[in-house]
Amino acid sequence: MEQKLRLNEFKDLYKQLKRGIPWWDHLLFGVLMWLEEHFINLKVESTVDNAIDDYNQVDTTPTGVPPPIYSEKDGEMRLTAPYFDENLSNHISYKQR
């Protein structure tokens, strides 16, 4: 498996700092690989944490829909929408026979 620097910033830095001395170039490459890996991990963690914070700040309550009305009449519990027309419900019977 060939190891390469992935970010252009680190590639350019390696090109500028290498001296043609094998042990120096190898040590420099190893340090830059380590720094690059930690830099990428830090960047990913901060991006994910920011996305989670943004998601948690979004209001998830429905808008424009009023909450239902719970009522009990003659031992029967009812759940009705606040915009339900009572006059219509008087003409229709929902009781089972």
Solvent accessible surface area in square Angstrom, and as a share of the most:
residue,aa,sasa,rsa
1,M,226,1.01
2,E,135,0.60
3,Q,110,0.49
4,K,131,0.56
5,L,11,0.05
6,R,150,0.55
7,L,49,0.25
8,N,106,0.55
9,E,126,0.56
10,F,25,0.11
11,K,78,0.33
12,D,76,0.39
13,L,71,0.35
14,Y,44,0.17
15,K,139,0.59
16,Q,133,0.59
17,L,64,0.32
18,K,95,0.40
19,R,156,0.57
20,G,61,0.59
21,I,78,0.39
22,P,109,0.68
23,W,170,0.60
24,W,89,0.31
25,D,22,0.11
26,H,142,0.64
27,L,97,0.48
28,L,18,0.09
29,F,41,0.17
30,G,38,0.37
31,V,72,0.41
32,L,6,0.03
33,M,44,0.20
34,W,152,0.53
35,L,77,0.38
36,E,1,0.01
37,E,93,0.41
38,H,90,0.40
39,F,97,0.40
40,I,44,0.22
41,N,73,0.38
42,L,120,0.60
43,K,120,0.51
44,V,83,0.48
45,E,105,0.47
46,S,48,0.31
47,T,83,0.48
48,V,75,0.43
49,D,81,0.42
50,N,91,0.47
51,A,60,0.47
52,I,89,0.45
53,D,74,0.38
54,D,89,0.46
55,Y,158,0.60
56,N,106,0.54
57,Q,146,0.65
58,V,93,0.53
59,D,105,0.54
60,T,113,0.66
61,T,85,0.50
62,P,107,0.67
63,T,117,0.68
64,G,82,0.79
65,V,100,0.57
66,P,60,0.38
67,P,105,0.66
68,P,65,0.41
69,I,87,0.44
70,Y,150,0.57
71,S,51,0.33
72,E,122,0.55
73,K,131,0.56
74,D,133,0.69
75,G,71,0.68
76,E,70,0.31
77,M,145,0.65
78,R,69,0.25
79,L,108,0.54
80,T,33,0.19
81,A,33,0.26
82,P,54,0.34
83,Y,171,0.65
84,F,72,0.30
85,D,78,0.40
86,E,102,0.46
87,N,104,0.53
88,L,92,0.46
89,S,13,0.08
90,N,115,0.59
91,H,156,0.70
92,I,79,0.40
93,S,92,0.59
94,Y,132,0.50
95,K,138,0.59
96,Q,178,0.79
97,R,283,1.03
